[in-house]
Amino acid sequence: MNNEVKEKIKKVPILGPILSKLYWVFYIDRHNKKQLLKNRGLKNVEHGKKCFIIATGPSVKTLDLKVLTGELCISVSNFFVHPDFNIIKPKYHIFVPLWPTVTEEQCILLFEDAEKYFPGGQNVLVAVTDRHIIEKNKLFLKQNIFYHYIGSNQLNAVSEIDFSKPIPEIQTSAQITIYLGLYLGCEKMYMLGCDHDWILHYGETRHFYDEKSSAASRAGFNEWKNTDLEITFMSYLNLWRIYKLIRVYAMSKGVSIYNSPTSLLDVFPKMTLEDFFSLK
């Protein structure tokens, strides 16, 4: 069963969560449970630390990221094309699952491009549903590879984020990155490049990098394909809803999350990077 079918299952009214659970039990659990169990070794390994969540929004261009050298950083997606990537050397890098508008060829090109930038021994997290792509193409052989599985259940204050099992639903890569920070045991998190302002630039593809730097974009990937304003509005509503659930969950665990001042996201307190460094 491919990711497109999986996404269609999730959208079936009422039965969606049930069918998604069956997909986990009879397919993912059967073939990949052992891969996810490896993630138990990540639980609380960064206990009590500050963590920097680095996404790919345009605001990254305005920041001197060299100040993050030696800090615990988790990056996502195409951040590896940043000129300071191998100065910062994020300890963890996450890729979200192959989604319906991305072809397998584009996904392979993205992973192959990432390998050119990744230092050996880095921790790379990839969707377990994309495991066949990794193994078939012999990718990330010099990295520590971990697999994750994004389920359809909502996050709530009494649940536990456990990367050895299906983790709660997400709307964007920054959210799974926060999940990982929580699972690692981080005490404070700061979000960089999580601008979430694409509603102000409808139809434009905007990142800190030129789109020619993206292997997937060079191969024809278009993030605005098969969308319209209604879909965009619904996406925003779900995006904010999940972030608010994350806020409640984090507070219940005594974890503080802060966001950059220029971000449109107003769920978390905003402060400058300099002020975050001054927190005790």
C-alpha positions in Angstrom: 0.0 0.0 0.0 1.5 3.3 -1.0 1.3 6.7 0.7 -1.4 8.0 -1.6 -3.7 5.2 -0.6 -2.8 5.7 3.0 -3.7 9.4 2.8 -7.0 8.6 1.2 -7.8 6.1 4.0 -7.3 8.8 6.6 -9.8 11.1 4.9 -12.7 8.5 5.0 -15.3 10.0 7.4 -15.5 8.1 10.7 -13.8 5.0 9.3 -10.6 6.9 8.5 -8.9 6.5 12.0 -10.1 2.8 12.2 -8.8 1.9 8.7 -5.6 3.8 9.4 -5.2 1.7 12.6 -5.8 -1.5 10.6 -3.1 -0.4 8.1 -0.7 -0.1 11.1 -1.6 -3.5 12.6 -1.6 -5.5 9.4 1.1 -3.8 7.3 3.4 -1.4 9.1 3.5 -3.4 12.4 4.0 -6.7 10.5 6.9 -5.5 8.3 8.5 -2.6 10.2 7.9 -3.0 14.0 11.5 -4.0 14.5 12.7 -0.8 12.8 10.7 1.4 15.1 11.8 -0.4 18.2 15.3 0.9 17.6 13.9 4.4 18.4 13.6 3.4 22.1 17.3 4.2 22.3 16.5 7.9 21.6 14.1 8.4 24.5 15.4 11.1 26.9 19.0 11.0 25.5 19.0 14.8 25.4 17.2 15.2 28.8 17.1 18.8 30.1 18.8 20.4 27.1 17.9 23.4 25.0 17.0 22.4 21.4 16.8 24.4 18.2 14.2 23.5 15.6 15.4 24.6 12.2 13.0 24.7 9.3 13.4 26.3 5.8 11.3 29.5 5.9 12.6 32.7 4.3 13.4 34.3 7.7 16.4 32.0 8.0 18.2 34.3 5.6 18.1 37.1 8.2 19.8 35.0 10.9 23.5 34.4 11.7 23.2 30.6 12.3 26.8 30.2 13.2 25.8 31.1 16.8 24.2 27.6 16.9 27.6 25.9 16.5 27.9 23.3 19.3 24.2 23.6 20.2 21.6 20.7 19.9 19.9 21.3 16.6 17.2 19.3 14.7 16.8 20.3 11.1 14.2 19.3 8.5 13.7 18.9 4.8 16.1 20.9 2.5 17.9 22.7 5.3 21.0 20.8 4.4 21.5 23.2 1.4 22.2 26.1 3.9 25.8 27.3 3.6 26.3 26.9 7.4 24.8 23.4 7.5 28.2 21.7 8.1 29.2 24.4 10.6 26.1 23.9 12.7 26.1 20.2 12.1 22.5 19.4 13.3 22.6 16.3 15.4 19.3 15.1 14.0 17.7 15.6 10.6 14.1 14.6 9.7 12.4 13.9 6.4 8.6 13.6 6.3 6.9 10.8 4.4 6.6 10.8 0.6 3.3 12.5 0.0 0.9 12.3 -3.0 2.3 15.3 -4.9 5.9 14.0 -4.7 7.0 11.3 -7.0 9.3 8.5 -5.9 11.9 9.8 -8.4 11.8 13.2 -6.8 12.1 11.7 -3.3 15.2 9.7 -4.4 16.8 12.8 -5.8 16.2 14.6 -2.6 17.8 11.9 -0.5 20.7 11.6 -2.9 21.3 15.3 -2.7 21.1 15.2 1.1 23.8 12.6 1.2 26.3 15.0 -0.5 25.9 17.4 2.5 25.5 15.0 5.4 28.6 14.3 7.5 29.1 10.7 8.5 27.5 9.5 11.7 24.6 12.0 11.6 21.2 10.8 12.9 18.7 10.8 10.0 15.0 10.1 10.5 12.9 8.9 7.6 9.3 7.6 7.3 9.2 3.9 7.6 6.8 3.9 4.6 9.8 5.1 2.6 12.1 2.4 3.9 12.0 0.6 0.6 13.4 3.6 -1.2 16.3 3.9 1.3 17.2 0.2 1.1 16.6 -0.3 -2.7 18.9 2.7 -3.5 21.4 2.0 -0.7 21.0 5.5 0.8 22.4 6.9 4.0 24.9 4.1 4.5 27.2 6.5 6.4 24.5 7.9 8.7 22.6 6.5 11.7 19.2 5.9 10.2 16.0 5.8 12.2 12.5 5.3 10.9 9.3 7.0 12.1 5.6 6.4 11.4 3.0 9.2 11.5 -0.3 7.9 12.7 -3.8 9.5 12.5 -4.4 9.9 16.2 -4.6 13.4 17.8 -2.1 14.4 20.4 -3.5 15.0 23.8 -2.2 15.9 27.3 -2.5 12.3 28.6 -1.0 10.6 25.6 2.8 9.8 25.2 4.8 10.7 22.2 6.7 7.4 21.5 8.7 7.1 18.3 8.8 3.3 18.7 5.1 3.4 17.9 2.8 5.5 15.6 3.3 9.2 16.6 0.4 11.7 16.5 -0.7 13.3 13.3 1.1 16.3 11.8 0.4 19.0 9.3 4.0 20.2 8.7 7.5 19.0 9.2 8.2 21.4 12.1 5.6 19.5 14.2 7.3 16.2 14.0 10.5 17.9 14.8 9.0 19.2 18.0 7.7 15.7 18.7 11.2 14.5 18.4 12.5 17.2 20.7 9.9 16.1 23.3 10.8 12.5 22.9 14.5 13.2 23.3 13.7 14.9 26.6 14.5 18.5 25.7 13.4 21.1 28.2 13.3 24.3 26.1 12.9 24.6 22.3 13.3 27.5 19.9 11.8 27.5 16.4 13.7 29.0 13.5 12.4 29.3 10.0 8.9 28.2 11.0 7.4 31.3 9.3 4.1 29.8 8.3 3.2 32.8 6.3 2.5 31.2 2.9 -1.2 32.4 3.2 0.3 35.9 2.6 2.1 34.7 -0.5 -0.5 32.4 -2.0 0.9 30.4 -5.0 4.5 31.4 -4.3 7.1 28.9 -3.3 9.3 30.7 -0.7 12.2 29.3 1.3 15.5 30.7 2.5 17.2 29.1 -0.5 16.7 29.5 -4.3 14.4 26.8 -5.6 17.2 25.7 -8.0 19.0 24.5 -4.9 16.3 21.9 -4.3 16.8 18.6 -6.2 13.1 17.8 -6.0 12.1 21.2 -7.4 14.6 20.8 -10.2 12.9 17.5 -11.0 9.5 19.2 -11.2 8.1 19.2 -7.7 5.5 21.9 -7.1 4.2 22.3 -3.6 1.1 24.2 -4.9 0.0 21.4 -7.2 -3.7 20.3 -6.8 -4.5 23.0 -4.2 -6.8 26.0 -4.0 -7.7 28.6 -1.4 -10.3 26.4 0.3 -7.7 23.6 0.8 -5.2 26.2 2.0 -7.6 27.7 4.6 -8.4 24.2 5.9 -4.7 23.4 6.0 -4.1 26.5 8.2 -6.9 25.6 10.5 -5.5 22.1 11.0 -2.0 23.5 11.4 -3.0 25.9 14.2 -5.1 23.2 15.9 -2.2 20.7 16.1 0.2 23.4 17.3 -2.3 24.2 20.1 -2.4 20.6 21.1 1.4 20.5 21.1 1.4 23.6 23.4 -0.9 21.9 25.9 1.1 18.7 25.8 4.5 20.5 26.2 3.2 22.5 29.2 2.0 19.2 30.8 5.6 17.9 30.5 7.1 21.2 31.8 8.6 21.9 28.4 8.8 25.5 27.1 8.6 26.2 23.3 9.5 29.6 21.8 9.1 31.0 18.3 10.9 33.6 16.2 9.4 37.1 16.2 8.8 37.2 12.5 6.7 34.0 12.4 3.0 34.3 11.6 2.4 31.5 14.1 1.1 33.0 17.4 0.6 29.8 19.4 4.0 30.0 21.3 5.7 33.0 23.0 8.0 34.9 20.6 11.4 36.1 21.4 14.7 36.8 19.6 17.4 34.2 19.3 19.6 36.3 21.6 16.9 36.4 24.3 16.5 32.7 24.1 20.2 32.1 24.7 19.9 34.2 27.8 17.2 32.0 29.4 18.2 30.0 32.4 
